[in-house]
């Protein structure tokens, strides 16, 4: 499993201009089963994505994010093993 931290590199006006395309990209990643959760940071300096699957697939999907293709965000990826979860998230546990 992965925690992806997006950090904006451009003013929020540019992020807002790309937001609709970014949300469509997020929806596609959820439909593919890659993303588990996502949302903006507070304060609004970027976002966070919880993802699963092979690293190469994640890297390819992140490269296709409209924020990435526009050079509007950097991505920091941390891999971890989800050994414990809240009961409602048991399906995410890994061996």
C-alpha distances in whole Angstrom, upper triangle without the diagonal:
4,7,10,13,16,20,23,25,28,30,29,32,30,26,28,30,27,25,26,25,21,21,22,19,17,19,18,14,14,17,15,12,10,10,9,11,13,17,19,20,23,25,24,23,20,17,13,11,7,6,4,7,9,9,13,12,10,13,16,15,15,18,19,19,23,22,21,24,26,25,25,21,19,15,14,10,8,6,5,6,7,10,12,13,16,18,17,13,14,12,9,9,8,11
4,6,10,13,16,19,22,24,27,26,28,27,23,25,27,24,22,24,23,19,19,21,18,15,18,18,14,14,17,16,13,10,9,10,11,12,14,16,17,20,22,21,20,16,14,10,8,6,5,6,9,10,8,12,12,9,11,14,13,12,15,17,16,20,19,18,21,23,22,21,18,15,12,10,7,5,4,6,8,9,13,15,14,17,20,19,15,16,15,12,13,12,15
4,6,10,13,16,19,22,24,23,26,24,21,23,25,22,20,22,22,18,18,20,17,15,17,18,15,15,18,17,15,12,10,10,10,10,12,13,13,16,18,17,16,13,11,7,6,5,6,9,12,13,11,15,14,11,12,15,14,12,16,17,16,19,17,17,20,22,20,19,15,14,10,8,6,5,6,8,11,11,15,15,15,17,20,19,16,18,17,13,15,15,18
4,6,10,13,16,18,20,19,22,21,17,20,22,19,18,20,19,15,16,18,15,13,16,17,13,14,18,17,15,12,10,11,10,9,11,12,12,15,17,15,14,10,8,6,5,6,7,11,13,14,11,14,13,10,10,13,12,9,13,14,13,15,14,13,17,18,16,15,12,10,6,6,5,6,9,11,14,15,18,19,18,20,23,22,19,21,20,16,18,18,21
4,6,10,13,16,17,17,20,18,15,18,20,18,17,19,19,15,16,19,16,14,18,19,16,17,20,20,19,15,13,14,12,10,10,10,9,12,13,12,10,7,6,5,7,9,11,14,17,17,15,17,17,13,13,16,14,11,14,16,13,15,13,13,16,17,15,13,10,8,6,5,6,8,11,14,17,17,21,21,20,22,25,24,21,23,23,19,21,21,24
4,7,9,12,14,13,16,15,12,15,17,14,14,17,16,12,14,17,14,13,17,18,16,17,20,20,20,16,14,16,13,10,10,9,9,12,13,11,8,5,5,6,8,11,13,16,18,19,16,18,17,14,13,15,14,10,12,14,11,12,9,10,13,14,12,10,6,6,5,7,9,12,15,17,20,21,24,25,24,25,28,26,24,26,25,22,24,24,27
4,6,9,11,11,15,13,11,14,16,14,14,18,17,14,16,19,17,16,20,21,19,21,24,24,23,20,18,19,17,14,12,10,9,12,11,9,6,4,7,9,12,15,17,20,22,22,19,21,20,17,16,18,17,13,14,16,13,14,10,11,14,13,11,8,5,5,6,8,11,14,17,20,23,24,27,28,26,28,31,29,27,29,29,26,27,28,31
4,6,8,8,11,10,8,11,13,12,12,16,16,13,15,18,17,16,20,21,20,22,25,25,25,22,20,21,19,15,13,11,10,12,11,9,6,5,8,11,14,18,19,23,25,25,22,23,22,19,18,19,18,14,15,16,13,12,8,10,13,11,9,6,4,7,9,11,15,18,21,23,27,27,31,31,29,31,33,32,29,32,31,28,30,31,34
4,7,9,12,10,9,13,14,13,14,18,17,15,18,21,19,19,23,24,22,25,27,27,28,25,23,25,22,19,17,14,14,16,14,12,9,9,12,15,17,21,22,25,27,27,24,24,24,21,19,20,19,16,15,17,14,13,10,10,12,10,8,5,5,7,11,13,17,20,23,26,29,30,34,34,33,34,37,35,33,36,35,32,34,34,37
4,7,8,6,7,10,11,11,13,16,16,15,18,20,19,20,23,24,23,26,28,28,29,26,24,26,24,20,18,15,15,16,15,12,10,10,14,17,19,23,24,28,29,29,26,26,26,23,21,22,21,17,17,18,15,13,10,11,13,10,8,5,7,10,14,16,20,23,26,29,32,33,36,37,35,36,39,37,35,38,37,34,36,36,39
4,5,6,7,9,10,11,13,16,17,16,18,21,20,21,24,25,25,27,29,30,31,28,26,27,24,21,18,15,15,15,13,11,9,11,14,18,21,24,26,30,31,32,29,29,29,26,24,25,23,20,20,20,17,15,12,14,16,13,12,9,10,14,17,19,22,25,29,31,34,34,38,38,36,37,39,37,35,39,38,35,37,38,41
4,5,5,6,8,10,10,14,15,14,15,18,19,18,21,23,23,24,27,28,29,26,24,25,22,18,15,12,13,13,12,8,9,10,12,16,19,23,24,28,30,31,29,29,28,25,24,25,22,20,20,20,16,14,12,15,16,13,13,10,11,14,17,19,22,25,28,30,33,33,36,36,34,34,37,35,33,36,36,33,36,37,40
4,5,5,6,9,10,13,14,14,16,18,19,20,22,24,24,26,28,29,30,28,26,27,24,21,18,15,16,17,15,12,12,13,16,19,21,25,27,30,32,33,31,31,30,27,26,26,24,21,21,21,17,14,13,16,16,13,14,11,13,17,19,22,25,28,31,33,36,36,40,39,37,37,40,37,36,39,38,36,38,39,43
4,5,5,6,9,12,12,12,14,17,17,18,20,22,22,24,26,27,28,26,24,26,24,20,18,15,17,18,17,13,13,12,15,18,20,24,25,28,30,31,28,28,27,24,23,23,21,18,18,17,14,11,9,12,13,9,10,8,11,14,17,20,23,26,29,32,35,35,38,38,36,37,39,37,35,38,37,34,37,38,41
4,5,5,6,10,10,9,11,14,14,15,17,19,19,21,23,24,25,23,20,22,20,16,14,12,13,15,14,10,10,9,11,15,16,20,22,25,27,28,26,26,24,21,21,21,18,16,16,15,12,10,7,11,12,10,10,7,9,13,15,18,20,23,26,28,31,31,35,35,33,33,35,33,31,34,33,31,33,34,38
4,5,5,8,10,10,11,14,15,15,17,19,20,21,23,25,26,24,22,23,20,17,14,12,14,16,15,11,12,12,13,17,18,22,23,27,29,30,28,28,26,24,23,23,20,18,19,18,14,11,10,14,15,12,14,11,13,16,18,21,23,26,29,31,33,33,36,36,34,34,36,33,32,35,34,32,35,36,39
4,6,7,9,10,12,13,14,16,18,19,20,22,24,25,26,25,23,25,23,19,17,16,18,19,19,15,15,14,16,19,20,24,25,28,30,30,29,28,26,24,23,23,20,18,18,17,14,10,10,14,13,11,13,11,13,17,19,23,25,28,30,33,35,35,39,38,36,36,38,36,34,37,36,34,37,38,41
4,6,6,6,9,10,11,12,15,16,17,19,20,21,23,21,19,22,20,17,15,14,17,19,18,15,15,13,14,17,17,21,21,24,26,27,25,24,23,20,20,19,16,15,15,13,10,7,7,10,10,8,11,9,11,15,16,20,22,25,27,30,32,32,36,36,33,34,36,33,31,34,33,31,34,34,38
4,6,5,6,9,10,10,12,14,15,16,18,20,21,20,17,19,17,14,12,11,14,17,17,13,14,12,12,15,15,19,20,23,25,26,25,25,22,20,20,19,16,15,16,14,10,8,8,12,13,12,14,11,12,15,16,20,21,24,26,28,30,30,34,33,31,31,33,30,28,32,30,28,31,32,36
4,5,5,6,9,10,11,13,14,15,17,19,20,19,18,20,18,15,14,14,17,20,20,16,17,15,15,17,17,20,20,23,25,26,26,25,23,21,21,20,17,16,17,14,11,9,11,14,14,14,16,14,15,19,19,22,23,26,28,30,32,31,35,34,32,32,33,30,29,32,30,28,32,33,37
4,5,5,6,9,10,11,13,14,15,17,19,18,16,19,18,15,15,15,19,21,22,18,18,16,15,17,16,19,19,22,23,24,23,22,20,18,18,17,14,13,14,11,8,6,9,11,11,11,14,13,14,17,17,21,22,25,26,29,31,30,34,34,32,32,34,31,29,32,30,28,31,32,35
4,5,5,6,9,10,11,12,14,15,17,15,14,16,15,12,12,12,15,18,19,15,15,12,11,13,13,16,16,19,20,21,20,20,18,15,16,15,12,11,12,10,6,6,7,10,10,11,13,11,11,14,14,17,18,21,23,25,27,27,31,31,28,29,31,28,26,29,27,25,28,29,32
4,5,5,6,9,10,11,12,14,15,14,12,14,13,10,10,12,15,18,19,16,17,14,12,13,12,15,15,18,20,22,21,21,19,16,18,17,13,13,15,12,9,9,10,13,14,15,17,15,15,17,16,19,20,22,23,25,27,26,30,29,27,27,28,25,24,27,25,23,27,28,32
4,5,5,6,9,10,11,13,14,14,13,15,15,13,14,15,19,22,23,19,20,17,15,16,15,17,16,19,20,22,21,21,18,16,18,16,12,13,15,11,9,9,12,14,14,15,18,16,17,19,18,21,21,24,25,27,28,27,31,31,28,29,30,27,25,28,25,24,28,29,32
4,5,5,6,9,10,11,13,12,11,14,14,12,13,15,18,21,22,19,19,16,14,14,13,15,14,16,17,18,18,17,14,13,14,12,9,9,11,8,6,8,10,11,12,14,16,15,14,16,15,18,18,21,22,24,25,25,29,29,27,28,29,26,24,26,24,22,26,26,30
4,5,5,6,9,10,11,10,8,10,10,8,10,12,16,19,20,18,18,14,12,12,9,12,11,14,15,17,17,17,14,12,14,13,10,10,12,10,8,10,11,13,14,16,17,16,15,16,15,17,16,19,19,21,23,22,26,26,23,24,26,23,20,23,21,19,23,23,27
4,5,5,6,9,10,10,9,11,11,11,12,15,18,21,23,20,21,18,15,15,12,14,13,15,16,19,19,19,16,14,17,16,12,13,15,13,11,13,15,16,17,19,20,19,18,20,18,21,20,22,22,23,24,23,27,27,24,24,25,22,20,23,20,19,23,24,28
4,5,5,6,9,9,9,12,13,13,15,18,21,24,26,23,23,20,17,16,14,15,13,14,15,17,17,17,13,13,15,13,10,12,14,11,11,12,15,16,16,18,20,20,19,20,18,21,20,22,22,23,24,24,27,28,25,26,27,24,22,24,21,20,23,24,27
4,5,5,6,5,6,9,11,11,14,16,19,23,24,22,22,18,15,14,11,11,9,11,11,13,14,14,10,9,12,11,7,9,12,10,10,13,14,15,16,18,20,19,18,18,16,18,16,18,18,19,20,20,24,24,22,23,24,22,19,21,18,17,20,20,24
4,5,5,6,5,7,9,10,13,16,19,22,24,22,22,19,16,14,11,11,9,10,12,15,16,17,13,12,15,14,11,13,16,14,13,16,17,18,19,21,23,21,20,20,18,19,18,19,18,19,20,19,22,22,20,21,21,18,16,18,16,15,18,19,23
4,5,8,8,10,12,13,16,20,23,26,28,25,26,22,19,18,14,14,12,13,13,16,17,18,14,14,17,16,12,15,17,15,15,17,19,20,21,23,25,24,23,23,21,23,21,22,21,22,22,21,24,25,23,23,23,20,18,20,17,16,20,21,24
4,6,8,10,13,15,18,21,24,27,29,27,27,23,20,18,14,14,11,11,10,12,14,14,11,11,14,13,10,13,16,14,14,17,19,19,20,23,24,24,22,22,20,21,19,20,19,20,21,20,23,24,22,24,24,21,19,20,17,16,19,19,22
4,6,7,11,13,16,20,22,26,28,26,26,22,19,17,13,11,9,8,8,11,14,14,11,11,14,14,12,14,17,16,16,19,20,20,22,25,25,25,23,23,20,20,18,18,17,18,17,17,20,20,19,20,20,18,15,16,13,12,15,16,19
4,7,10,11,15,18,20,24,26,24,23,19,16,14,10,9,6,5,6,9,10,11,8,7,11,11,9,11,14,13,13,17,18,17,19,22,22,22,20,19,16,17,14,15,14,15,15,15,19,20,18,20,21,19,16,17,14,12,15,15,18
4,6,8,11,14,17,20,22,20,20,17,13,11,7,6,4,6,9,12,12,14,11,9,12,13,10,11,15,14,13,16,16,17,19,21,21,20,18,18,15,15,13,14,14,15,15,15,18,19,17,18,19,17,14,16,14,12,15,16,19
4,7,11,14,16,19,22,20,21,17,14,11,8,5,5,7,10,14,15,17,14,12,16,17,14,14,18,18,16,19,19,20,22,24,24,23,20,20,17,17,15,15,14,14,14,12,16,16,13,14,16,13,10,13,11,9,12,14,18
4,7,11,13,16,18,17,18,15,11,8,6,5,7,10,14,17,17,19,17,14,17,18,15,15,18,18,16,18,18,19,22,23,23,21,18,18,16,16,14,15,15,15,16,14,17,17,14,14,16,14,11,15,14,12,15,17,20
4,7,10,13,15,13,14,11,7,5,4,6,9,12,15,18,17,19,17,14,16,17,14,13,17,16,13,16,15,16,19,20,20,18,15,16,13,14,14,15,16,16,18,17,20,20,17,17,20,17,15,18,17,15,18,20,23
4,7,10,12,10,11,9,6,6,7,9,12,16,19,21,20,22,20,17,19,20,17,15,18,18,14,16,14,16,19,19,19,16,14,15,14,15,15,16,18,19,21,19,23,22,19,19,22,19,18,21,21,18,21,23,27
4,7,8,6,8,6,4,6,9,12,15,19,22,24,22,24,22,19,20,21,18,16,19,18,15,15,13,16,19,18,18,15,13,14,13,15,16,17,20,21,23,22,25,24,22,22,25,23,21,24,24,22,24,26,29
4,6,5,6,5,5,7,10,13,16,20,23,25,23,25,24,20,21,23,20,17,20,21,17,18,15,17,20,20,19,15,13,14,13,14,15,16,19,20,23,22,25,24,22,22,25,23,22,25,25,23,25,26,29
3,5,7,8,8,10,14,16,20,23,27,28,27,29,28,24,25,27,24,21,24,24,21,21,18,20,24,22,21,18,16,17,17,17,19,19,22,23,25,24,27,26,24,23,27,25,24,27,28,25,27,29,32
4,6,8,10,12,16,19,22,26,29,30,28,30,29,25,26,27,25,22,24,25,21,21,18,20,23,22,20,17,15,17,17,17,20,21,24,25,28,27,30,28,26,26,29,28,27,30,31,28,30,31,35
4,6,8,11,14,17,20,24,27,28,26,28,27,23,23,25,22,19,21,22,18,17,14,17,20,18,17,14,12,14,15,16,19,20,23,25,27,27,30,29,27,27,30,28,27,30,30,27,30,31,34
4,7,10,14,17,20,23,26,27,24,26,25,22,21,23,21,18,19,20,17,16,13,15,18,16,15,11,10,11,12,13,16,18,22,23,26,26,29,29,27,28,31,29,27,31,31,28,30,30,34
4,7,10,14,16,20,22,23,21,22,22,18,18,19,17,14,16,17,13,14,10,12,16,15,13,10,8,9,9,11,13,16,19,21,24,24,27,27,25,26,29,27,25,28,28,25,27,28,31
4,7,10,13,17,19,21,19,21,19,16,16,18,16,13,15,16,13,14,11,13,16,16,15,12,10,10,9,11,12,14,17,18,21,20,24,24,22,22,25,23,21,24,24,21,23,24,28
4,7,10,13,17,18,16,19,18,14,15,17,15,12,15,16,13,15,13,14,18,18,17,15,12,12,9,10,10,11,13,15,17,17,20,20,18,19,22,20,18,21,20,17,20,21,24
4,6,10,13,15,14,16,14,11,13,15,12,10,14,15,12,15,14,14,17,19,18,16,13,13,10,10,9,11,12,13,15,15,19,19,17,18,21,19,16,19,18,15,17,18,21
4,7,11,13,13,15,14,11,13,15,13,12,16,17,15,18,17,17,20,22,21,20,17,16,12,12,10,10,10,10,12,11,15,15,14,15,18,16,13,15,14,11,13,14,18
4,7,10,10,12,10,8,11,13,11,11,14,15,14,18,17,17,20,22,21,20,17,16,13,13,10,10,9,10,12,11,15,16,15,17,19,17,14,15,13,10,13,13,16
4,7,8,11,9,8,11,13,12,13,16,17,16,20,20,19,22,24,24,23,21,19,16,15,12,11,9,10,10,10,14,15,15,17,18,17,13,14,12,9,11,10,14
4,6,9,7,7,10,12,11,13,16,16,17,21,21,20,22,25,25,25,22,20,17,17,13,13,11,12,12,13,16,18,18,20,21,20,16,16,14,11,13,11,14
4,6,5,6,9,10,11,13,15,16,17,21,21,19,21,25,24,25,22,20,17,16,13,13,11,12,13,15,18,20,20,23,25,23,20,20,17,15,16,14,15
4,5,5,6,9,10,10,12,14,16,19,19,17,19,22,21,22,19,17,13,13,10,10,9,12,13,15,19,21,21,24,26,25,21,22,19,16,17,15,17
4,5,5,6,9,10,11,13,15,18,19,16,17,21,20,21,19,17,14,15,12,14,12,15,17,19,22,25,25,28,29,28,24,25,22,20,21,19,20
4,5,5,6,9,10,11,13,17,17,15,17,20,20,21,19,17,15,15,13,15,14,16,17,19,22,24,24,27,28,26,23,23,21,18,20,18,21
4,5,5,6,9,10,11,15,15,13,15,18,18,18,16,14,11,12,10,12,11,14,16,17,21,22,22,24,26,24,21,22,20,17,19,18,20
4,6,5,6,9,10,14,14,11,13,16,15,16,14,12,10,11,9,12,12,16,18,20,23,25,25,27,29,28,24,25,23,20,22,20,23
4,6,5,7,9,12,14,11,12,15,15,17,15,14,12,14,13,16,16,19,21,23,26,28,27,30,31,29,26,27,25,22,24,23,25
4,5,5,7,10,12,10,11,14,15,16,14,14,12,14,13,16,16,19,21,22,25,27,26,28,29,27,24,25,23,20,23,22,25
4,5,5,9,9,7,9,12,12,12,10,10,8,11,10,14,15,18,20,21,25,26,25,27,29,27,24,26,24,21,23,23,26
4,6,8,9,6,7,10,10,12,11,10,9,12,13,16,17,21,23,25,28,30,29,31,33,31,28,30,27,24,27,26,29
4,6,8,7,6,10,11,12,12,13,12,15,15,19,20,23,25,26,30,31,30,32,33,31,28,30,27,25,28,27,30
4,5,5,6,9,10,10,9,11,11,14,15,18,19,22,25,25,29,30,28,30,32,29,26,29,27,24,27,27,30
4,5,5,6,8,8,9,12,13,16,18,21,23,26,28,29,32,33,31,32,34,32,29,32,30,27,30,30,34
4,6,5,6,5,6,9,10,14,16,19,21,24,27,28,31,32,30,32,34,31,29,32,30,27,30,30,33
4,5,5,6,6,7,8,12,14,18,20,23,26,27,31,32,31,32,35,32,30,32,30,27,30,29,32
4,5,8,9,11,12,16,17,21,23,26,29,30,34,35,34,35,38,35,32,35,33,30,32,32,35
4,5,8,11,13,17,19,23,25,28,31,32,36,37,35,37,39,37,34,37,35,32,35,34,37
4,6,8,11,14,17,21,23,27,30,31,35,36,35,36,39,37,34,36,35,32,34,33,36
4,7,10,14,17,20,23,26,29,30,34,34,33,34,37,35,32,35,33,30,33,33,36
4,7,10,13,16,19,22,26,26,30,31,30,31,34,32,29,32,31,27,30,30,32
4,7,10,13,17,20,23,24,28,29,28,30,33,31,28,31,30,26,28,28,30
4,6,10,13,16,19,21,24,25,25,27,30,28,25,27,26,23,24,24,26
4,7,10,13,17,18,22,23,23,25,28,27,24,26,25,21,22,22,24
4,7,10,13,15,19,20,20,23,26,25,21,23,22,18,19,18,21
4,7,10,12,15,17,18,20,23,23,19,21,20,16,17,16,18
4,7,10,13,15,16,19,22,22,18,18,18,14,14,12,14
4,6,9,11,13,16,19,19,15,16,15,12,11,10,12
4,6,9,11,14,16,17,14,13,13,10,8,6,8
4,6,7,11,13,14,10,10,10,7,5,5,8
4,7,11,12,14,11,9,11,9,5,6,7
4,7,9,11,9,8,11,9,6,8,10
4,6,8,6,6,9,7,7,10,12
4,6,5,7,10,10,10,13,16
4,5,5,9,10,10,14,16
4,6,8,9,11,15,17
4,5,6,8,11,14
4,5,6,9,12
4,6,9,11
4,6,10
4,7
4
